[in-house]
Structure formats: C-alpha cells, structure tokens
Amino acid sequence: MVRDSELGIVGLGRMGGNLAAQAIDRGIAVVGVDPEPKPDLEAQGATVYGAGAYQSLRDDLDPPRVVYISLPAGPLIDSELESMASVFEAGDVLIDGGNSFWRDSIDRERRLWEDDIYFLDCGSSGGPFRAREGACFMVGGRKDGYAIAEPLLDALSVEGGLVHTGPPGSGHFTKLVHNGIEFGMLQSIAEGVELLAAGQFDLDLQAVFENWSNGSVIESWLVELMATGLAQTDQFADDTPPLEEIPNYIEDTGEVNWLIEEAFKGEVPAPVITQSVIELFKSRGHQQYTYRAIALMRHGFGGHPFGQDESTASERQHGRVSGSSRRELYETDHKEPLSGDDSAE
C-alpha cells in the first residue's frame, strides 16, 4: 500500500480508468479529469472533474503534484499540456503515458521546463488488463522529476516493470521499439496459425497454443492470449467471436510506421518489423492497381489469364505429384481421405 499518496490522472478511458482503479486499491488517492462521468470510479473513492478542470485538479493535489496523462497521441497532448502549464507550478510532474512520438516528447519537455515543470515521457505497456493489475513503464525525463514520480509508478507497475530509460524522449523511443518488436511477434504467431490450419492434420489449434503456453521456447503472453482467444474464455468471453468470424482487416494507430521511418533514416535494417507493417497494410485491401499491374505483365510475357482460371488453378494444385500441402485445397480436389488418415485408426 502507498499511504498518503496522491495521483492525478487526465483521461479515464480503458487505460487511465484501470490505472486509477488499481491506484485506489493500493491506497493512492486519485483525482481525475475526463469529459465523461465516471460513477464507478467515484464509487470507489476517486474524485472526478470534467474536461479542462485543471485548476480543480491542481487545488486537490499537494505539491509536488504528479499527474499521469492518458490521452491519444497528437495535437490533443499539446493543447492539454498548454492548459495544464498555465495552472500547475514549478516542481510539479506531468507524465505523458500514451504513445506519443519521442521527438514530440523532447519538444514538450523543453517547453514545460521553461516554467520549471517536469515532464516525463512514459511508455506504458500491457494494455488495459495489465493497467488494472500492474503495468510496465519505460520512463524518460530529468532524474529529479523521475525521483518524485518513482514511488507512484513503482506501486502501479508489475514487479520489475519500471525503468528510467534516460533523458527526455527516451521513454517513448524505447516504447516505440517495443511496439515494433510486438508487431514482429504478432506476425510470426499469426503465420504459425495459418500454417497449422493449412497442414494435412486436423489439429485443435486452441490445444496447441495452450501447450505452447506451458514450458515451450516460445511461451509468452501473446501465445497465451492466442490460446485464450481461441477458447473464447476469460477477458475474451464477452466480445470475441470465433476466429473464422473475425474480419480479415487489421486496424492500428500508426506508431510502428514512425519506427520504420527512423530505421531508414539511420540505415538500420529491420526487415521483420518492416514486413509486419506491410502485411498489416495488405489486410486492408487498399491496393487498386498492384495486382492488376502484375496480371497485365504476366499476361504479356506468358499469356497468363486475367482473373481466376480453372485450368491454371488445377495445374497449381496438381502440379506436384505428391499433392497439395494445403489441406482444404487437397480435400476439394480429392474426395478420398488424406494419406495416413485411415491407417491411423
């Protein structure tokens, strides 16, 4: 328990709201600002003010004040920081816990420090579920400002999940690289699902991922989430459809694009992360001419057909004497059981 401690939180959505609930559980008094009413948090003991009520937020906290900002990256951060800077005092600590671009964070820190207000760029990982139980924080900023916020961040982080990464900007830069690694891991796991489903064996995908979540080399939270999602249990029970019904379209907020741009600027090869973003783009089906252009050139040099063609598809599927390796293609063209299926009984 962190007794006699206070934390301001601006933005009480999924991430900020769960962080607030965790703080209250740990004996930290929470004063929040959000445009929407938060009766559940208020019932737990939080004080919640409406949008822009930064004077009230300041008055309810004892100096040096620590305020965690959980808002979408972009111009909104600048406008809210400007409003906060007009009422907060020298020695107070403002923490951007979102996915802001690290160069933006350097600029924001410089502006706030003109008023002797500390600004910490805090990469926050683990999503809403870990925010409720214990998050992972990567924090950049001046040492003195970090020292003020450290007890609160330490209380709200999982064991071993807090690091001061260095000067302003370093926290959000570290989180950006983290997100790139995450994309690469997600792509690899997803391709594994595709390969398992395409093979000749009728595998229980949920059982496989459950197995991989217990002692395997690739054991990880992401593999565990795949197993849980396939089972539609725990946090997935209310809003996750079967895998086959999930839209084949991936949305994202674009941070990893920034990382790839940085890689190109520094001539740092990052092929896995780069390809994972390209695969994400491909899921959206925005290409209007790419595949048409390929078809046009293939027709020109080899007389290949435009669009689907039954005879070409048949050659693709039967060109290998040993048969297609993709289960559903094989079973579509061969009405007998797969080799080995009947002998296994």
N, C-alpha and C positions, 0 to 999 in steps of 0.2 A: 504493500500500500504506500502511496505517496501522499502523506498527510500535509495539510496546509499548503497545497499547491493549486495553482490556477492555470487554466489554458483557455485562450480564445481560439475559436475555430470559425473561419469565414467560409461558408459553403457546407451545408449539412446534407448533401446528397448521399449516394451509396457509400462513397469512401469516407467523406468527412463525418457523416452521420454515424457510421460504425466506429470510427475512431473516437468520436465523442462518447458513445455508449461504453466503449472499453475504458476510456479515461474515468468516467463516473464509477465504473466497477472498481477501479484502482484507487478511489478516494481523491481524485482530482476534480476540483470544481470547474465546470465547463460553462463558458459564456459564448454563445454562438450568434452568428448573423446569417440570415437566409431569407430570400424573398417569400418562401412558403412557410406556413405554420408547421411546427414540429411537436405536436401534442405528446407523442410517445417519449421523445427526449425530455420534454418538460416534466412529464410524469415521473421520469427517473431522477429529476433534480436539476436538469440543465436550465439555464436562463437563455432565452432565445429572443433576439430582436430582429426586426425587419431589415430589408435590404438597405445598405448605406448607413446604418445606425452606428457609425464608428465612434462617435462621441460617447454614446452609452456604453459601448464595448470598452472603451478606454477607461471610463469612470468606474466600471465594475471590476477592473483588474488592478492589482497593486503593482507598482513598478519594482524592478524592470519587468515589463509585460512581455509575454510570449504568445504570439498569435500564429496559428497554422492556417494557411490559405489552401483550400481545396476547390479550385475553380479550373475550368478549361483553359488550356494554353492559348495565348494570343493577346490581342489588344485589351481584352477584359482585365487581364492581370495588371496592365499598366494603368488603366483608369481607376481600378480599385486601390492600387498602391498609392496613386496620387492623392486620392481621398483620405486614405489612412495616414499618409505622411503629414497631412495638414492638421491632424489632431493628436497623433502619438508624439512621444517625447524622446529626447536623446537617451540612449541606453536601452530602449525597447528593442525587441527582436521580432521581425516579421519573417515567416518561413513560407516559401512557395513549395508546397508539397505536390504540385502537379507535374505534368510532362512538358514543361517549358523548354525552349531551345536554350542551350547553355550559353551561347553568346548573348542572348537577350538577358539572361540572368546576370551576366557580368555588368551589362549596362545598367540594369536596375539596382544592383548593389552599389554601383558608383553614385547614382543619383541619390539614393537614400542615405548614403554615408555623408553626403554634404550636410545633412541635418543630424549627423551622429546617430542615426537609427541603423541597427544591424539588420542585414538581410542575409538569410540562409537559403541556398537552393538545395532542396531536399528531394532526391529521387526516392519515391515511395513504391515498394514492390509488394506483391502478394494479393492485390485486389481487395475487394470489399470483405471477403471472408477472413483474410488474414488481418485486415484493419480491425476487425472485431476481436480477434484473439491475440494478435501480436504481429506487427508489421516488420518489414525490412526497410531500413532507412540508410541512404547514402547522402551525406550532408557536406556541402561545400560552403565556405564562408570564413570570415575572420575568427580566429581562435577565441577571442574574448566573447564574441556573440554566441559561438557554439557552446562555450562553457556555461553560459546562462541557460540555454535550452536543453543541454545534455540530460539533466535528471528527468525531465519530462519525456523526451524522446526515448531514453533508455527504458522508462517504465512502460512505454507503449510499443516497444519493439520486442520481437521474439529473442530468446537468448542467443547472443552472437550476431544479432541482426542490426547492429548500429555501428557505423563507421564514419569518422570525419575524414573525408577524402582529400581535403586540402583547401586551397584558396577559392574565392568566388568563381562559380561556374563549374567546378569540378564535380559537384554532386550530380547535377543534371547531365553532365557529359558521361559520367560513369553509368547513370541510369539509361542513357541513350544506347551505350554499348551493350548493356544488359538486355535491352529490348531487341537489339539486333540478334544477339545470341538466342533469345527466346524464339524469334521468328525462324531461325535455322532449325532449332529443335522441333518446333511445331511442324515444319515442312517434312522433316525426316520421319517423325512419328506418323504423319498423315500418309506418306508414301508407303510406310510399313503396313498400314491398314489396307491400302489399295492392293498391295502385293499379297497379303494374306487372303483377301476376298477373291482375288483373281486366280489363285492357285487351284490345283485339282482336288484339294481336300476340303471337306465340308467342316470348317473349323468354327468353333464357338469363340468369336472374337473377344467377347467380354471375359471369358475364362482365360484366354491367352494373356490379355492385358492385366488381369488380376494376378496371374502367375508372374508376369514380369515386374509386378509391383512388390514382389517379395523376394529380395535377395539377388536379383539379376544385376548384371553390369549396368543396364540402362534403367534401373529402378530410379524413379524420380516423381515429383509431384505431378508433372504433366502426364506421365504414363498412368499414374494413379487416377488422374482426372478423366483420362480416356476410358479406363475401366469403369469408373463410377458413372460417367455419362452414358456408356453403352448399357449399363444396368438400369439407368434412369432412377437412381436412388439418391438419398441424402439431399444435398442442395439442388440437385437437378430434377427432383421429383415433380415439381410444380410446373416447370416451364420448358422442359426439354423433350422434343418429340423423338421417335426412333431415328436412327442415323439416316435411313433411306428417305425420310421426310424433311430433312433439314435442307434449306435452299443451298444450291451449289454456287454461292456468292459470298465472298468474304469482305467485310467492311473493316476499315481501320482509320485511325486519326492521323496517320502520315509521319509519325516521328522517325521511323526507321528510314524513310526516304532521306531525311536530313543526314543520317549516319552514312548512307551510301555516298551522298554528295561530299561529305568530309573525307571519305576513303579515296574518292577520285582526286580531291584537292591535294591530298598527301601522298598520292600514288601508293596507297596501301591495298594490296589485293585482299578482297573479301568476297570470294566467289559464292560461298554458300549463302551468306546473308543477302547478297545482291540477288541471287536466283530466287530466294524465298519471297522477296518482294515482287519480283517479276511474275512468279506463279500466282501471287495474290491478285495482281492486276489482271492476269488471264482469266481468273474466276469471274470477273465482272463482265466479260464478253464485249468489251468496247471496240474490239478490232473490227473496222468496217472493210478494210481493203487487204490486210496482211495475207489472209488465206486465199482470197480471190486472186491476189497477185501471184502467189505460189502456184495455184492451179493454172493460171494463164501461162506461166513459163513452162510448167511440166507438160502442158498440152503442146506447147511449141516445140520442145525438144524430143518428146516421146509419144505424142499423140494420146497422152493420158486423158481420161474423161473429165468433164466438168461435173462436179457434184457426185452423188452416190452412183455406183455402178455395180450391178450384181455380179458380173463375171470377174471384175477386178477384185471385189471383196472375197469371192470364192477362191481366187488364186492366193490372196493374202492369208486366208485361213487354212488352205490345204497345201500350200507350197512346201511345208515341212511334212515329210512322210510320218514323222512321229506324232503329228497332230499339234493343235494349238495349245499354248500354255495357259490361255485364259479360259477359266472354267466355263463361263456361260457361252462363250463362242463355240467351244468344243461340243457342249451338250446341245446347242442349237443345231449343229450340223451333223451330229452323230446321235442317233436315237438309242444306242446301246449304252450300258453303264461305262463309267470311266475305267480304264485298265486298273485292275487290282481291287476294285470295289467289291466284286462278288467273291473273290478269293479270300477276302479278309473275314468273311462271315464264317 
